[in-house]
């Protein structure tokens, strides 16, 4: 299989060859669990789920590590402002991410480490960087010295001499561009013990330590949103390679999602939160929408665009259910080529629609065998993308929605009959039950 990935170090596209034959190792920067997921965050998860599926379909054993950032500045800020323990925020938010992944049909990762469960590994990495002279202690804080790492800036294409100070003002920095490996404790904040002073790890350090623990000193693919290239991924490279690790061989970044031209913010009451959107559209339709664009392309989100995308998916779905062949067939060669060419999903999906058109035309002309072959092709392509409407995951959702719809129909008929007989109180109660049934039908996903 010749999956061609975007290697941002050389700015070229080349064939993928795993470090260990037959095993593809992936580290994905997972969520910071401060508020429930919004559509921009979930785009990354869907994109990398498709990469996961394609590598597995192509014969690789996929070792997929997706971390959970459960200690970080935004979490602590919300904890202090609301007067609650940090874990009272992170645990329910983590569960909302987990249920969203499942609802959208994302495969589970091989391992999903939490940052707070890996403080010893982070302290060990800091000790190595201090010993090598790449880091220094300043009044309980520990900073990485970017001047000690000449390759700093290669991923983002920036020159250190042209960079401004880091995102953290810091105390006692030798260079304003240096970044924190360890932050000394402050009143009301969670702290862990370290020989240079109690505190907590810096955000960038967390990923390097967890990637090393589960994927080794060198692994194949590191993924995340394009917004993480600088400074987060740049800093991960610096600290890991300075400690002697080969770290990631390939970098893949999905494009940003904007709304009305602006970045989608992580706020508690977000109209673009996934659980809010799923009251209007089905999970499979949202997954299709997020998968349809090339993963590196920017995406301007709008509800109207999602609804148009949903119409396109329903057309595919109707054809599959109309023909209902028993199982997916072999993948068409053109689809393989599109997926191997930097996961060219727009081309791959256009092939699905072309096959649907041919299948519907065959049905209209009475050529049932040709329609069945086309349906088999369509299901095979959809299966790779996690979008086959007859798969166990989506068939279960469809069945439950049908049950909820049937219950709604019965309750509505009883309410109308009660109203005709003048049983107004009973009709009022039943109308409330209708509202409840509508909400169930909108929300049921599993």
C-alpha positions in Angstrom: 0.0 0.0 0.0 1.4 3.4 -0.9 -0.4 5.9 1.3 1.2 9.2 0.6 1.4 11.6 3.5 2.3 15.2 3.8 5.8 15.4 5.3 6.0 18.9 6.6 9.7 18.7 7.3 10.7 18.3 3.6 7.5 20.0 2.2 7.1 17.0 -0.1 4.8 14.1 -0.5 6.3 10.6 -0.3 5.2 7.0 0.2 4.4 5.9 3.7 6.7 3.2 5.1 6.3 2.3 8.8 9.3 2.1 11.1 8.3 -1.4 12.2 7.1 -3.5 9.2 3.4 -4.2 9.4 2.7 -1.8 12.3 1.6 1.8 11.9 2.0 3.9 15.0 0.0 7.1 15.4 -0.1 9.7 18.2 -3.0 12.1 18.0 -3.3 15.2 20.2 -6.6 14.6 21.8 -8.9 17.0 23.6 -8.3 19.4 26.4 -11.3 18.5 28.6 -12.4 21.9 29.7 -15.8 22.2 27.9 -17.9 19.7 25.8 -16.6 19.2 22.2 -17.5 21.6 19.4 -17.6 20.7 15.7 -14.0 22.0 15.1 -12.5 19.6 17.6 -14.5 16.7 16.3 -13.4 17.3 12.7 -9.8 16.2 13.7 -11.1 13.0 15.4 -13.2 12.1 12.3 -10.3 12.8 9.9 -7.8 10.6 11.9 -10.4 7.9 12.4 -10.6 7.6 8.6 -6.7 7.4 8.5 -6.9 4.7 11.2 -9.5 2.7 9.2 -7.6 3.1 5.9 -4.3 1.9 7.4 -6.1 -1.1 9.0 -7.9 -1.9 5.7 -4.5 -1.8 3.9 -3.2 -4.5 6.1 -1.4 -2.6 8.9 -1.8 -3.3 12.6 -2.5 0.2 13.9 -1.2 1.3 17.3 -3.2 4.4 17.9 -2.5 6.6 20.9 -4.9 9.6 21.6 -4.1 11.5 24.7 -6.4 13.4 27.1 -5.2 16.8 28.4 -6.8 16.9 31.9 -4.5 19.5 33.5 -3.8 22.8 31.7 -4.2 26.5 32.1 -7.8 26.7 30.8 -8.9 23.9 33.1 -7.3 25.5 36.1 -8.8 28.9 35.2 -12.3 27.5 35.0 -11.8 25.6 38.2 -10.8 28.7 40.1 -13.5 30.9 38.6 -16.2 28.4 39.4 -14.8 27.4 42.8 -14.7 23.6 42.1 -12.0 21.0 42.0 -10.4 20.6 38.6 -11.5 17.0 38.3 -15.1 18.0 38.8 -14.7 19.7 35.4 -12.5 17.2 33.5 -14.4 14.0 34.3 -17.8 14.9 32.9 -16.3 16.7 29.9 -14.2 13.6 29.1 -17.3 11.5 29.2 -19.0 13.9 26.7 -16.1 13.5 24.3 -16.2 9.8 24.7 -19.9 9.6 24.0 -19.4 11.9 21.0 -16.7 9.7 19.5 -19.0 6.7 19.8 -22.0 8.5 18.4 -20.0 9.5 15.3 -18.7 6.0 14.8 -15.0 6.6 15.6 -13.0 3.5 16.4 -11.6 3.4 19.9 -7.8 4.1 20.2 -5.4 1.4 21.3 -4.6 3.5 24.4 -6.0 6.8 25.7 -3.6 8.2 28.4 -4.5 11.0 30.7 -1.8 13.6 31.4 -2.4 13.5 35.2 -1.6 9.8 35.1 1.9 10.3 33.7 3.6 12.9 36.0 6.5 10.5 36.8 7.3 10.1 33.1 7.2 13.9 32.7 9.6 14.4 35.6 11.9 11.9 34.1 12.0 13.8 30.8 12.6 17.1 32.6 15.6 15.5 34.4 17.1 14.4 31.1 16.7 17.9 29.6 18.3 19.5 32.7 21.2 17.1 32.6 21.8 17.7 28.9 21.8 21.5 29.4 18.6 22.0 27.3 16.6 23.2 30.3 17.1 25.3 33.4 15.4 26.0 36.7 14.2 29.5 37.7 12.6 29.9 41.0 10.6 26.7 40.9 9.8 26.9 37.2 11.6 24.9 34.6 12.1 26.2 31.0 13.4 24.7 27.8 16.1 26.8 26.2 15.3 27.0 22.5 18.8 28.4 21.8 20.1 25.0 22.8 18.2 23.3 19.9 19.4 24.6 16.5 16.6 22.8 14.6 13.9 24.8 16.4 11.4 26.1 13.8 11.8 23.5 11.1 8.2 22.2 11.4 6.5 25.6 11.2 9.1 27.0 8.8 10.0 29.8 11.2 13.4 31.2 12.1 14.1 31.5 15.9 15.6 35.0 15.2 12.2 36.2 13.9 10.1 34.7 16.7 8.5 36.7 19.4 8.2 35.7 23.0 6.3 32.6 23.9 2.7 32.4 25.0 3.7 32.4 28.7 5.4 35.5 30.2 7.1 33.4 32.8 9.4 34.4 35.6 13.2 34.5 35.2 13.3 33.3 31.6 16.7 33.6 30.0 15.1 34.2 26.6 11.5 35.3 26.2 11.0 32.6 23.5 11.8 29.8 26.0 8.8 27.7 27.0 7.7 26.1 30.3 8.4 22.4 31.1 7.2 22.8 34.7 5.2 25.6 36.4 5.6 26.2 40.0 2.5 25.9 42.2 0.3 28.9 43.0 -2.5 29.2 45.6 -5.6 27.1 44.8 -3.9 25.2 41.9 -3.3 21.5 41.9 0.4 20.6 42.4 2.7 17.6 42.2 6.0 17.2 44.0 9.3 17.8 42.2 12.8 18.3 43.6 13.0 21.8 42.1 9.6 22.8 43.6 6.0 21.6 43.7 3.9 22.5 40.7 2.5 21.0 37.5 3.7 20.1 34.0 3.7 22.4 31.0 1.2 21.5 28.3 3.8 20.8 25.6 5.7 18.4 27.9 2.7 16.2 28.5 2.5 14.9 24.9 6.2 14.1 24.6 6.1 12.0 27.7 3.0 10.1 26.8 4.1 9.5 23.2 7.4 8.1 24.4 5.7 5.8 27.0 3.2 4.2 24.6 4.9 4.4 21.1 8.6 4.5 22.0 11.3 6.9 21.3 10.4 7.0 17.6 7.1 6.4 15.9 5.4 6.9 12.6 2.7 9.6 12.5 1.9 12.5 14.7 -1.4 14.2 14.1 -3.5 17.1 15.2 -5.0 20.4 14.1 -3.1 22.9 12.0 -3.4 25.4 14.9 -1.1 23.1 16.9 1.9 23.3 14.6 3.3 26.3 16.4 4.1 26.4 19.2 2.8 23.1 20.5 4.2 20.6 18.0 7.3 22.7 17.5 8.0 22.5 21.2 7.2 18.8 21.4 9.9 18.2 18.7 12.4 20.3 20.5 12.1 18.7 23.9 11.8 15.1 22.6 14.7 15.3 20.2 16.9 17.2 22.7 16.3 14.2 25.0 17.6 11.9 22.3 14.2 10.6 20.9 13.7 10.4 17.1 10.0 11.3 17.8 7.6 11.5 14.9 8.6 10.6 11.4 5.6 12.1 9.6 3.3 15.0 10.6 -0.3 15.3 9.5 -2.4 18.3 10.3 -6.1 18.8 9.6 -7.3 22.2 8.5 -9.2 24.6 10.8 -13.0 25.0 11.1 -14.3 28.5 11.3 -17.8 29.9 11.8 -18.6 33.3 10.2 -14.9 33.7 9.5 -13.8 33.3 13.1 -12.2 30.5 15.1 -14.7 28.5 17.1 -14.1 29.2 20.8 -14.0 26.7 23.7 -16.9 28.1 25.8 -19.4 26.3 28.1 -22.5 27.3 26.2 -21.6 26.9 22.6 -24.3 26.7 19.8 -21.7 24.7 17.8 -21.2 22.1 20.5 -21.7 18.6 19.0 -24.4 17.6 21.4 -26.4 20.7 20.3 -25.9 20.0 16.6 -27.0 16.4 17.0 -30.5 17.6 18.0 -30.9 18.8 14.4 -29.0 16.3 12.3 -28.1 12.6 12.6 -24.6 11.7 13.8 -23.9 9.8 10.5 -24.8 13.0 8.5 -22.4 15.1 10.6 -19.7 12.5 10.1 -20.3 12.6 6.3 -20.1 16.4 6.3 -16.8 16.5 8.2 -15.3 13.7 6.0 -16.3 15.2 2.7 -13.7 18.0 2.5 -9.9 17.3 2.2 -8.6 17.0 5.7 -6.0 19.8 5.1 -8.6 22.2 3.7 -10.0 25.0 5.9 -13.7 24.5 6.5 -16.3 27.3 7.0 -19.0 25.7 9.1 -22.7 26.6 8.7 -25.8 24.7 9.6 -27.1 25.2 6.0 -24.0 23.5 4.6 -24.5 20.6 7.0 -28.1 20.2 5.9 -27.1 20.3 2.3 -24.5 17.6 3.0 -27.1 15.5 4.8 -29.3 15.6 1.7 -26.4 14.2 -0.3 -25.7 11.4 2.2 -29.4 10.5 2.3 -29.4 10.0 -1.4 -26.5 7.4 -1.0 -28.4 5.9 1.9 -31.6 5.5 0.0 -29.8 3.7 -2.8 -28.0 1.3 -0.4 -31.3 0.4 1.4 -33.2 0.1 -1.9 -30.8 -2.5 -3.2 -29.7 -3.9 0.2 -26.9 -6.3 -0.9 -25.7 -8.6 1.9 -22.1 -7.4 2.3 -19.6 -4.9 0.9 -17.5 -6.0 -2.0 -14.0 -5.3 -3.2 -12.8 -1.7 -3.4 -12.7 -0.1 -6.8 -9.1 0.6 -7.9 -9.9 4.3 -8.4 -11.0 4.6 -4.8 -7.8 3.0 -3.6 -5.8 5.4 -5.6 -7.7 8.4 -4.2 -7.2 7.2 -0.6 -3.5 6.4 -1.2 -3.0 9.9 -2.6 -2.9 11.9 0.7 -6.4 10.7 1.7 -8.1 12.5 -1.2 -11.6 12.2 0.3 -13.3 14.7 -2.1 -12.3 12.4 -5.0 -13.2 9.3 -3.1 -16.7 10.6 -2.3 -17.2 11.7 -5.9 -16.6 8.1 -6.9 -19.3 6.9 -4.4 -21.8 9.4 -5.9 -20.9 8.3 -9.4 -21.5 4.6 -8.5 -24.8 5.6 -6.9 -25.9 7.3 -10.1 -25.0 4.2 -12.1 -26.8 2.0 -9.7 -30.0 4.0 -9.7 -29.9 4.1 -13.5 -29.5 0.3 -13.6 -32.5 -0.1 -11.3 -34.6 2.2 -13.5 -33.7 0.1 -16.5 -34.4 -3.2 -14.7 -30.7 -4.3 -14.6 -30.9 -5.7 -11.0 -27.5 -7.5 -11.2 -25.6 -4.3 -12.2 -27.4 -2.4 -9.4 -26.3 -5.0 -6.9 -22.7 -4.8 -8.1 -22.8 -1.0 -7.8 -24.3 -1.3 -4.3 -21.6 -3.7 -3.3 -19.0 -1.2 -4.5 -20.7 1.7 -2.7 -20.9 -0.2 0.6 -17.2 -1.2 0.3 -16.2 2.5 -0.1 -18.5 3.7 2.6 -17.2 1.0 5.0 -13.7 2.4 4.7 -15.0 5.8 5.6 -17.1 4.6 8.5 -20.3 5.6 6.7 -22.0 2.3 5.6 -25.7 2.8 6.6 -26.0 -1.0 6.8 -23.1 -1.5 9.2 -23.9 -2.6 12.8 -23.3 0.9 14.2 -25.6 2.9 11.9 -28.2 0.1 11.4 -28.7 0.1 15.2 -29.2 3.9 15.2 -31.7 3.7 12.3 -33.7 1.0 14.1 -33.9 2.9 17.3 -34.9 6.1 15.5 -37.7 4.1 13.8 -38.9 2.8 17.2 -38.9 6.4 18.6 -40.8 7.6 15.5 -43.4 4.8 15.9 -43.9 5.7 19.6 -44.3 9.4 18.6 -47.0 8.4 16.0 -49.0 6.4 18.5 -48.9 9.2 21.2 -49.9 11.9 18.6 -52.9 9.8 17.5 -54.0 9.3 21.1 -53.7 13.0 21.8 -55.8 13.9 18.8 -58.5 11.4 19.8 -58.6 12.7 23.3 -58.9 16.3 22.1 -61.8 15.3 19.9 -63.6 13.8 22.9 -63.0 16.9 24.9 -60.5 15.3 27.3 -58.4 18.4 27.3 -56.3 17.6 30.4 -55.4 14.2 29.0 -54.7 15.8 25.6 -52.4 18.3 27.3 -50.4 15.6 29.0 -50.1 13.7 25.8 -48.8 16.7 23.9 -46.1 17.0 26.6 -45.4 13.3 25.8 -45.1 14.2 22.2 -42.5 16.9 22.9 -40.6 14.3 24.9 -40.8 11.7 22.1 -39.6 14.3 19.6 -36.5 14.9 21.8 -35.9 11.2 22.1 -36.1 10.8 18.3 -33.7 13.7 17.8 -31.1 12.5 20.4 -31.1 8.7 20.1 -27.9 7.6 18.6 -27.0 4.3 20.1 
